[in-house]
Amino acid sequence: MAPAQPPAKRPLSAWLMMLVLVVITLAIAFGAVSTIWYLIAFGDWMNFRFLFDLAIRLAMIACCVAGLVGIARRLRWGRWLGLFLIAALTVMIILMPDTAQYDNETQRSGGAFGRMILAPLLMALWGYRFGFSAKARRYFGN
C-alpha cells in the first residue's frame, strides 16, 4: 500500500474564484433584499414580474453558494461550476456595451483591444489554472 498523501494546498486560482463567488453572491443578495423591500413597501405581493425576479436571484445565490462549497470541499462538480462561471464572466465582458468616454480613436482602440482580446486571454489563463493545471488536478483529486 502506498502511504497516504497529504491534501494539496488550495491553488491561488481557487482562492480567487472563491473571492469572486463571495462578491457576486453579496451583490445578488443585495439585489434580492432590495426586491423584497420593494414588494413590502408597495404591498404588491402578487406582482409576477418581481416574484419571478426574486426567484431568479435566489436561484443564482444558491448556485454561487453551491460553487463556493464545492470548491472549498474539493468536489469535482465545484471545479466544473467554477469553469462555467469563468466562461460566463468572459462572455459578459465581451458582450457588455462599452460606455466609457474616450478622447480619441487611439484610446478607443486600446479599450477595444483590452475588452475583446486581453480580457478573454486573461480569463482563459485563469480557467486553465483553475481547472486544468497540475496544482488544480492535485487539489480537486484527479
CNS distance restraints for C-alpha pairs under 8 A (distance, minus, plus):
assign (resid   7 and name CA) (resid 139 and name CA) 7.22 0.50 0.50
assign (resid   8 and name CA) (resid 135 and name CA) 7.75 0.50 0.50
assign (resid   8 and name CA) (resid 138 and name CA) 6.01 0.50 0.50
assign (resid   8 and name CA) (resid 139 and name CA) 5.08 0.50 0.50
assign (resid   9 and name CA) (resid 139 and name CA) 6.57 0.50 0.50
assign (resid  10 and name CA) (resid  14 and name CA) 6.38 0.50 0.50
assign (resid  10 and name CA) (resid  15 and name CA) 7.02 0.50 0.50
assign (resid  10 and name CA) (resid 136 and name CA) 7.94 0.50 0.50
assign (resid  10 and name CA) (resid 139 and name CA) 6.15 0.50 0.50
assign (resid  11 and name CA) (resid  15 and name CA) 6.60 0.50 0.50
assign (resid  11 and name CA) (resid 130 and name CA) 7.72 0.50 0.50
assign (resid  11 and name CA) (resid 135 and name CA) 6.35 0.50 0.50
assign (resid  11 and name CA) (resid 136 and name CA) 6.59 0.50 0.50
assign (resid  11 and name CA) (resid 139 and name CA) 7.39 0.50 0.50
assign (resid  12 and name CA) (resid  16 and name CA) 6.16 0.50 0.50
assign (resid  13 and name CA) (resid  17 and name CA) 6.12 0.50 0.50
assign (resid  13 and name CA) (resid 126 and name CA) 6.56 0.50 0.50
assign (resid  13 and name CA) (resid 129 and name CA) 6.23 0.50 0.50
assign (resid  13 and name CA) (resid 130 and name CA) 5.11 0.50 0.50
assign (resid  14 and name CA) (resid  18 and name CA) 6.13 0.50 0.50
assign (resid  14 and name CA) (resid  71 and name CA) 7.09 0.50 0.50
assign (resid  14 and name CA) (resid 130 and name CA) 5.96 0.50 0.50
assign (resid  15 and name CA) (resid  19 and name CA) 6.21 0.50 0.50
assign (resid  16 and name CA) (resid  20 and name CA) 6.18 0.50 0.50
assign (resid  17 and name CA) (resid  21 and name CA) 6.10 0.50 0.50
assign (resid  17 and name CA) (resid  82 and name CA) 6.95 0.50 0.50
assign (resid  18 and name CA) (resid  22 and name CA) 6.22 0.50 0.50
assign (resid  18 and name CA) (resid  68 and name CA) 5.80 0.50 0.50
assign (resid  18 and name CA) (resid  71 and name CA) 7.39 0.50 0.50
assign (resid  18 and name CA) (resid  72 and name CA) 8.00 0.50 0.50
assign (resid  19 and name CA) (resid  23 and name CA) 6.31 0.50 0.50
assign (resid  20 and name CA) (resid  24 and name CA) 6.08 0.50 0.50
assign (resid  21 and name CA) (resid  25 and name CA) 5.93 0.50 0.50
assign (resid  21 and name CA) (resid  64 and name CA) 5.88 0.50 0.50
assign (resid  21 and name CA) (resid  65 and name CA) 7.59 0.50 0.50
assign (resid  21 and name CA) (resid  67 and name CA) 7.67 0.50 0.50
assign (resid  21 and name CA) (resid  68 and name CA) 6.52 0.50 0.50
assign (resid  22 and name CA) (resid  26 and name CA) 6.15 0.50 0.50
assign (resid  22 and name CA) (resid  64 and name CA) 7.74 0.50 0.50
assign (resid  22 and name CA) (resid  68 and name CA) 7.74 0.50 0.50
assign (resid  23 and name CA) (resid  27 and name CA) 6.22 0.50 0.50
assign (resid  24 and name CA) (resid  28 and name CA) 6.14 0.50 0.50
assign (resid  24 and name CA) (resid  64 and name CA) 7.64 0.50 0.50
assign (resid  25 and name CA) (resid  29 and name CA) 5.95 0.50 0.50
assign (resid  25 and name CA) (resid  60 and name CA) 7.88 0.50 0.50
assign (resid  25 and name CA) (resid  61 and name CA) 5.54 0.50 0.50
assign (resid  25 and name CA) (resid  64 and name CA) 6.13 0.50 0.50
assign (resid  25 and name CA) (resid  65 and name CA) 7.33 0.50 0.50
assign (resid  26 and name CA) (resid  30 and name CA) 6.10 0.50 0.50
assign (resid  27 and name CA) (resid  31 and name CA) 6.45 0.50 0.50
assign (resid  28 and name CA) (resid  32 and name CA) 6.20 0.50 0.50
assign (resid  28 and name CA) (resid  57 and name CA) 6.27 0.50 0.50
assign (resid  28 and name CA) (resid  60 and name CA) 7.51 0.50 0.50
assign (resid  28 and name CA) (resid  61 and name CA) 6.61 0.50 0.50
assign (resid  29 and name CA) (resid  33 and name CA) 6.10 0.50 0.50
assign (resid  29 and name CA) (resid  57 and name CA) 7.37 0.50 0.50
assign (resid  29 and name CA) (resid  58 and name CA) 7.72 0.50 0.50
assign (resid  29 and name CA) (resid  61 and name CA) 6.84 0.50 0.50
assign (resid  30 and name CA) (resid  34 and name CA) 6.20 0.50 0.50
assign (resid  31 and name CA) (resid  35 and name CA) 6.18 0.50 0.50
assign (resid  31 and name CA) (resid  57 and name CA) 7.60 0.50 0.50
assign (resid  32 and name CA) (resid  36 and name CA) 6.22 0.50 0.50
assign (resid  32 and name CA) (resid  54 and name CA) 5.86 0.50 0.50
assign (resid  32 and name CA) (resid  57 and name CA) 5.99 0.50 0.50
assign (resid  32 and name CA) (resid  58 and name CA) 7.12 0.50 0.50
assign (resid  33 and name CA) (resid  37 and name CA) 6.02 0.50 0.50
assign (resid  34 and name CA) (resid  38 and name CA) 6.13 0.50 0.50
assign (resid  35 and name CA) (resid  39 and name CA) 6.27 0.50 0.50
assign (resid  35 and name CA) (resid  50 and name CA) 6.93 0.50 0.50
assign (resid  35 and name CA) (resid  53 and name CA) 7.91 0.50 0.50
assign (resid  35 and name CA) (resid  54 and name CA) 6.59 0.50 0.50
assign (resid  36 and name CA) (resid  40 and name CA) 6.17 0.50 0.50
assign (resid  36 and name CA) (resid  54 and name CA) 7.51 0.50 0.50
assign (resid  37 and name CA) (resid  41 and name CA) 5.96 0.50 0.50
assign (resid  38 and name CA) (resid  42 and name CA) 6.12 0.50 0.50
assign (resid  39 and name CA) (resid  43 and name CA) 5.59 0.50 0.50
assign (resid  39 and name CA) (resid  44 and name CA) 5.54 0.50 0.50
assign (resid  39 and name CA) (resid  45 and name CA) 5.86 0.50 0.50
assign (resid  39 and name CA) (resid  50 and name CA) 7.55 0.50 0.50
assign (resid  40 and name CA) (resid  44 and name CA) 7.28 0.50 0.50
assign (resid  40 and name CA) (resid  45 and name CA) 7.55 0.50 0.50
assign (resid  45 and name CA) (resid  51 and name CA) 7.57 0.50 0.50
assign (resid  46 and name CA) (resid  51 and name CA) 7.57 0.50 0.50
assign (resid  47 and name CA) (resid  51 and name CA) 6.41 0.50 0.50
assign (resid  48 and name CA) (resid  52 and name CA) 5.92 0.50 0.50
assign (resid  49 and name CA) (resid  53 and name CA) 6.16 0.50 0.50
assign (resid  50 and name CA) (resid  54 and name CA) 6.05 0.50 0.50
assign (resid  51 and name CA) (resid  55 and name CA) 6.16 0.50 0.50
assign (resid  52 and name CA) (resid  56 and name CA) 6.22 0.50 0.50
assign (resid  53 and name CA) (resid  57 and name CA) 6.22 0.50 0.50
assign (resid  54 and name CA) (resid  58 and name CA) 6.13 0.50 0.50
assign (resid  55 and name CA) (resid  59 and name CA) 6.14 0.50 0.50
assign (resid  56 and name CA) (resid  60 and name CA) 6.19 0.50 0.50
assign (resid  57 and name CA) (resid  61 and name CA) 6.19 0.50 0.50
assign (resid  58 and name CA) (resid  62 and name CA) 6.17 0.50 0.50
assign (resid  59 and name CA) (resid  63 and name CA) 6.17 0.50 0.50
assign (resid  60 and name CA) (resid  64 and name CA) 6.19 0.50 0.50
assign (resid  61 and name CA) (resid  65 and name CA) 6.12 0.50 0.50
assign (resid  62 and name CA) (resid  66 and name CA) 5.99 0.50 0.50
assign (resid  63 and name CA) (resid  67 and name CA) 6.16 0.50 0.50
assign (resid  64 and name CA) (resid  68 and name CA) 6.14 0.50 0.50
assign (resid  65 and name CA) (resid  69 and name CA) 6.15 0.50 0.50
assign (resid  66 and name CA) (resid  70 and name CA) 5.96 0.50 0.50
assign (resid  66 and name CA) (resid  78 and name CA) 7.64 0.50 0.50
assign (resid  67 and name CA) (resid  71 and name CA) 6.08 0.50 0.50
assign (resid  67 and name CA) (resid  78 and name CA) 5.19 0.50 0.50
assign (resid  67 and name CA) (resid  81 and name CA) 5.99 0.50 0.50
assign (resid  67 and name CA) (resid  82 and name CA) 6.58 0.50 0.50
assign (resid  68 and name CA) (resid  72 and name CA) 6.11 0.50 0.50
assign (resid  68 and name CA) (resid  78 and name CA) 7.36 0.50 0.50
assign (resid  69 and name CA) (resid  73 and name CA) 6.00 0.50 0.50
assign (resid  69 and name CA) (resid  78 and name CA) 7.43 0.50 0.50
assign (resid  70 and name CA) (resid  74 and name CA) 6.04 0.50 0.50
assign (resid  70 and name CA) (resid  75 and name CA) 5.02 0.50 0.50
assign (resid  70 and name CA) (resid  76 and name CA) 7.49 0.50 0.50
assign (resid  70 and name CA) (resid  77 and name CA) 6.66 0.50 0.50
assign (resid  70 and name CA) (resid  78 and name CA) 4.00 0.50 0.50
assign (resid  70 and name CA) (resid  79 and name CA) 7.34 0.50 0.50
assign (resid  71 and name CA) (resid  75 and name CA) 6.16 0.50 0.50
assign (resid  71 and name CA) (resid  78 and name CA) 4.79 0.50 0.50
assign (resid  71 and name CA) (resid  79 and name CA) 6.26 0.50 0.50
assign (resid  71 and name CA) (resid  82 and name CA) 7.79 0.50 0.50
assign (resid  74 and name CA) (resid  78 and name CA) 7.01 0.50 0.50
assign (resid  74 and name CA) (resid  79 and name CA) 7.80 0.50 0.50
assign (resid  74 and name CA) (resid 139 and name CA) 6.56 0.50 0.50
assign (resid  74 and name CA) (resid 140 and name CA) 4.84 0.50 0.50
assign (resid  74 and name CA) (resid 141 and name CA) 7.35 0.50 0.50
assign (resid  75 and name CA) (resid  79 and name CA) 6.86 0.50 0.50
assign (resid  75 and name CA) (resid 140 and name CA) 6.26 0.50 0.50
assign (resid  76 and name CA) (resid  80 and name CA) 6.69 0.50 0.50
assign (resid  76 and name CA) (resid 140 and name CA) 6.21 0.50 0.50
assign (resid  76 and name CA) (resid 141 and name CA) 7.96 0.50 0.50
assign (resid  77 and name CA) (resid  81 and name CA) 5.97 0.50 0.50
assign (resid  78 and name CA) (resid  82 and name CA) 6.09 0.50 0.50
assign (resid  79 and name CA) (resid  83 and name CA) 6.24 0.50 0.50
assign (resid  79 and name CA) (resid 130 and name CA) 7.52 0.50 0.50
assign (resid  79 and name CA) (resid 131 and name CA) 6.11 0.50 0.50
assign (resid  79 and name CA) (resid 140 and name CA) 7.36 0.50 0.50
assign (resid  80 and name CA) (resid  84 and name CA) 6.13 0.50 0.50
assign (resid  80 and name CA) (resid 131 and name CA) 7.46 0.50 0.50
assign (resid  81 and name CA) (resid  85 and name CA) 6.23 0.50 0.50
assign (resid  82 and name CA) (resid  86 and name CA) 6.27 0.50 0.50
assign (resid  82 and name CA) (resid 130 and name CA) 7.86 0.50 0.50
assign (resid  83 and name CA) (resid  87 and name CA) 6.26 0.50 0.50
assign (resid  83 and name CA) (resid 127 and name CA) 5.98 0.50 0.50
assign (resid  83 and name CA) (resid 130 and name CA) 7.39 0.50 0.50
assign (resid  83 and name CA) (resid 131 and name CA) 6.60 0.50 0.50
assign (resid  84 and name CA) (resid  88 and name CA) 6.12 0.50 0.50
assign (resid  85 and name CA) (resid  89 and name CA) 6.07 0.50 0.50
assign (resid  86 and name CA) (resid  90 and name CA) 6.19 0.50 0.50
assign (resid  86 and name CA) (resid 123 and name CA) 6.68 0.50 0.50
assign (resid  86 and name CA) (resid 126 and name CA) 7.86 0.50 0.50
assign (resid  86 and name CA) (resid 127 and name CA) 6.35 0.50 0.50
assign (resid  87 and name CA) (resid  91 and name CA) 6.29 0.50 0.50
assign (resid  87 and name CA) (resid 123 and name CA) 7.79 0.50 0.50
assign (resid  87 and name CA) (resid 127 and name CA) 7.94 0.50 0.50
assign (resid  88 and name CA) (resid  92 and name CA) 6.12 0.50 0.50
assign (resid  89 and name CA) (resid  93 and name CA) 6.12 0.50 0.50
assign (resid  90 and name CA) (resid  94 and name CA) 6.32 0.50 0.50
assign (resid  90 and name CA) (resid 119 and name CA) 7.53 0.50 0.50
assign (resid  90 and name CA) (resid 120 and name CA) 5.89 0.50 0.50
assign (resid  90 and name CA) (resid 123 and name CA) 6.45 0.50 0.50
assign (resid  91 and name CA) (resid  95 and name CA) 6.02 0.50 0.50
assign (resid  92 and name CA) (resid  96 and name CA) 5.80 0.50 0.50
assign (resid  93 and name CA) (resid 115 and name CA) 6.72 0.50 0.50
assign (resid  93 and name CA) (resid 119 and name CA) 7.64 0.50 0.50
assign (resid  94 and name CA) (resid 115 and name CA) 6.24 0.50 0.50
assign (resid  94 and name CA) (resid 116 and name CA) 5.95 0.50 0.50
assign (resid  94 and name CA) (resid 120 and name CA) 7.88 0.50 0.50
assign (resid 102 and name CA) (resid 107 and name CA) 5.87 0.50 0.50
assign (resid 102 and name CA) (resid 108 and name CA) 5.79 0.50 0.50
assign (resid 103 and name CA) (resid 107 and name CA) 6.78 0.50 0.50
assign (resid 103 and name CA) (resid 108 and name CA) 7.93 0.50 0.50
assign (resid 104 and name CA) (resid 108 and name CA) 6.48 0.50 0.50
assign (resid 105 and name CA) (resid 109 and name CA) 6.04 0.50 0.50
assign (resid 106 and name CA) (resid 110 and name CA) 6.20 0.50 0.50
assign (resid 107 and name CA) (resid 111 and name CA) 6.16 0.50 0.50
assign (resid 108 and name CA) (resid 112 and name CA) 6.22 0.50 0.50
assign (resid 109 and name CA) (resid 113 and name CA) 6.03 0.50 0.50
assign (resid 110 and name CA) (resid 114 and name CA) 6.18 0.50 0.50
assign (resid 111 and name CA) (resid 115 and name CA) 6.14 0.50 0.50
assign (resid 112 and name CA) (resid 116 and name CA) 5.70 0.50 0.50
assign (resid 112 and name CA) (resid 117 and name CA) 7.81 0.50 0.50
assign (resid 113 and name CA) (resid 117 and name CA) 5.30 0.50 0.50
assign (resid 113 and name CA) (resid 118 and name CA) 6.37 0.50 0.50
assign (resid 114 and name CA) (resid 118 and name CA) 4.67 0.50 0.50
assign (resid 114 and name CA) (resid 119 and name CA) 5.81 0.50 0.50
assign (resid 115 and name CA) (resid 119 and name CA) 5.45 0.50 0.50
assign (resid 115 and name CA) (resid 120 and name CA) 7.47 0.50 0.50
assign (resid 116 and name CA) (resid 120 and name CA) 6.66 0.50 0.50
assign (resid 117 and name CA) (resid 121 and name CA) 6.25 0.50 0.50
assign (resid 118 and name CA) (resid 122 and name CA) 6.21 0.50 0.50
assign (resid 119 and name CA) (resid 123 and name CA) 6.11 0.50 0.50
assign (resid 120 and name CA) (resid 124 and name CA) 6.00 0.50 0.50
assign (resid 121 and name CA) (resid 125 and name CA) 6.24 0.50 0.50
assign (resid 122 and name CA) (resid 126 and name CA) 6.20 0.50 0.50
assign (resid 123 and name CA) (resid 127 and name CA) 6.02 0.50 0.50
assign (resid 124 and name CA) (resid 128 and name CA) 6.11 0.50 0.50
assign (resid 125 and name CA) (resid 129 and name CA) 6.17 0.50 0.50
assign (resid 126 and name CA) (resid 130 and name CA) 5.89 0.50 0.50
assign (resid 127 and name CA) (resid 131 and name CA) 5.90 0.50 0.50
assign (resid 127 and name CA) (resid 132 and name CA) 7.66 0.50 0.50
assign (resid 128 and name CA) (resid 132 and name CA) 5.07 0.50 0.50
assign (resid 128 and name CA) (resid 133 and name CA) 6.09 0.50 0.50
assign (resid 129 and name CA) (resid 133 and name CA) 4.91 0.50 0.50
assign (resid 129 and name CA) (resid 135 and name CA) 7.86 0.50 0.50
assign (resid 129 and name CA) (resid 136 and name CA) 6.75 0.50 0.50
assign (resid 130 and name CA) (resid 136 and name CA) 5.86 0.50 0.50
assign (resid 131 and name CA) (resid 136 and name CA) 5.75 0.50 0.50
assign (resid 131 and name CA) (resid 137 and name CA) 7.20 0.50 0.50
assign (resid 132 and name CA) (resid 136 and name CA) 6.04 0.50 0.50
assign (resid 132 and name CA) (resid 137 and name CA) 6.28 0.50 0.50
assign (resid 133 and name CA) (resid 137 and name CA) 6.21 0.50 0.50
assign (resid 134 and name CA) (resid 138 and name CA) 6.19 0.50 0.50
assign (resid 135 and name CA) (resid 139 and name CA) 6.05 0.50 0.50
assign (resid 136 and name CA) (resid 140 and name CA) 5.98 0.50 0.50
assign (resid 137 and name CA) (resid 141 and name CA) 5.81 0.50 0.50
assign (resid 137 and name CA) (resid 142 and name CA) 5.01 0.50 0.50
assign (resid 138 and name CA) (resid 142 and name CA) 6.08 0.50 0.50
